[in-house]
Amino acid sequence: MLRRALLTALLLLAPAAVRAQGPFTPTPADRADLTRIEAYLNGLTSLKAQFLQVAPDGAITQGDAWLARPGRMRFQYDPPAPFLLVAAHGELVFQDSSIKQTSRIPLSRTPLGMLLSPKVSLSGEITVTGIHRLPGEIDVSLVRTAAPGDGTLTLVFADSPLTLRQWLVLDAQRKETKVTLFNAQLGGSFDAKLFEPVAMPTENGGGG
């Protein structure tokens, strides 16, 4: 059950038809916030944190996360979950050590690819579909301009100071995968091996 929920969460990062949305016209305040968010994301070169993930079926997992832009990420799930999720070399790789299975999809086909890109620009190749504000919080929803069917990524920031604390991936059926970061430490350098998949005796590159 848990593995199925996590694989569903992974697949939500792959192409999915997104419901049509009306055009978003930013106000001057929106443009100012987007400029701040863009600068923050481009300054976010590395991060280590703990995470809590809620899959569409409500399954909850947690563990440790590392992010190193551009293009690298690792989610190490706490036992007894036998899962590892890494991004590197243009791929997003999900591994289940209990059945010795590896699933791979191009990072460019996932909404998280927008967050891990070498330079984040909230225009051009990325389209902002909305901004939502709550006291002390600002959320921005993004799609790839050329391929909105790849999915919607919503980044949730604490405000004053601006801090990334959560992201959500939404599919066409309004099923949502939510990842919340806590105890985050910004900066630092990580061994490149941290972002490599674990060698498996047998691998299924097509996924499970």
N, C-alpha and C positions, 0 to 999 in steps of 0.2 A: 504494500500500500504506500509506504513512504517513498520507495524508489519510483513508483509510478507517478506520484505527485511531483517529485523532483524532475523527472524526465518531462512531465508536462510543463513545468516551469522553464526548462531549457528550451523546449520547442516553442514556447511563447516568444523566445528571442529570435526565432526564425520567421520567415515571411508569413504574414497572416493578413487577410483583407481587413482593412480598417474602415469603419463606417464613415461615410462622407461627412465632412464638417464644413460649416460655413467659413468664409475667409476671416482671418483675424486681422484687425486693423489696430496696431498699437497706438496708444496715446503717448504724449510726450513723457509722462511718468513711466509708462511701460518701456519706452526706448531707453530711458535713463537706467532702469533696473536691468534691462537686457545687456547694456554696456557694462554694468557692474558685474553681472553674472559671467559674461564672456571673459572679462579680465580675471575674475576669480578662477574659473576653470582652466584658463591658460597658465595661470600661476600655480596650479595644483599639479606638481610634478610627481609627488609620491605621497603615499598615505598607508598607514597600518591601523586597523580597527578590528573590533569584534562586530559580528553581524547577527541579526535575527531575520530569518526569511519565512514568509508566509506564502504558501503555494495556493493556487486557485481553489483547491478542495479544503483549505484550512490547515493542512499539515504544516507544522512549525519545526524548523531546524535552526541551528545556530553554529557558530564557529568563529574562525579568524579570517580576516580578509587583508590582502595586500593589493595596492594599486600603484603602478608605475607607468606614467605616460611618457611616450606614446605606446599604446598597444598591448600593455601587459597587466594582468590581473590574476589573482589566485584566491579562491574560496576553499578553505580547508574546513570541512564539516567535522564537528565534534562527534566522537564515538557515542552510541554504537553505529551512527550513520556511516556507511562505507564509501562516502562520495568525495570527489575532488573535482573542482571546476577551475580550469586555467585558461587564460588567453595569452597567446604569444604567436609570433610568426604568422600573423594574419588569420589565426584560427581560434575558435572557441571550442574547448575540449572538455567533455564531461566523462568522468570515469566512475565506474561502480566496481570496486575491488572484490565485492562478494561474489560476483559472477564473471569477473575478469573481462569486463566489457568497456570499450571506449567509443564514444560518439563524437563526431567532429562536424562543425559547420563553419563556413567562412565568417570571420568577424565582421566583414563588410556587409553581411546580410543581417546583422543583428542591430537592434536599437542601441545596445551598449557600445557598438562601434563608434557612435557619435561622441560618447564620453571619452573614449580612449584614443581618438584621432590625434595626430600630431599638433594640429591647430584647430581649436574649437571656434567656429564662426556661426553665430545664430542668425544666419541669413545665407542666401545663395544655395549651397547644397543641403542646408538644413532649413526647414520651415517651422517657425513657432506657431503653434495652433491655439495657444492660449496662455494667459497668466492669471493666477488666482492668488489672492492675498488673504491671510489671516493675521491676527495679532502676533507679531514676532516671527512670522513665516511668510515665505513667498515660493510659489510653485510655478514651474514653467514646463509646458508640454511641447514635445518636439517630434517631427517626423522627417524622414529623408525626402527632400523635394522631388527627386526623380522616382522614388519608390515608396510612397506612403503606405503601401500594403506590407512593408517590412515590419510595421508595428509602431506603436506610440510609446515614447519614453517620457515620463514625467519626473523631473528632478525637484526634490523638495529641499529647500534651504531654510535654516534658521537665519534670521536677519539681525543685524547690529550686534556682533559682526556677522557678515555673510559666511555661512558654513554649510557645506553639503552634509545632510544627515539621512537622506532616504532617497530611493528611486522606486518607481513603479512601472511595470510593463503591462499594457492592456491589449487584449486581442479583440477580434470582431464580435465575439459573444459576450463582451464586457467582463471577461474573466481576467483577474488581476493577480500578478505576482509582485509582492512587496518585499523590499530589502531595506532594513533599517540599520544604520551604522551607529555604534556608540563606543566610548573610550577611544576616540580617534586620535592618532598622533601624526601630525603632518611632517613631511620632510624625511630625510634619511635615504640611504642607498641600500638596495637589496641584491643578494646574489642572484645572478641570472638563472641559476638552476632552480630557484624557487618557482619559476614560471614554466617549468617543463612538466609534461605529463609523467606519471609513473610508468615504468616499463611493465608491460603485462605479458604473461606467457603466450597468450593469444589475444588478438585485438580484432574487433569488428568495426572497421572504419565507417560503415554505413549507419551506425547508431542502432538503438534497440527498441 
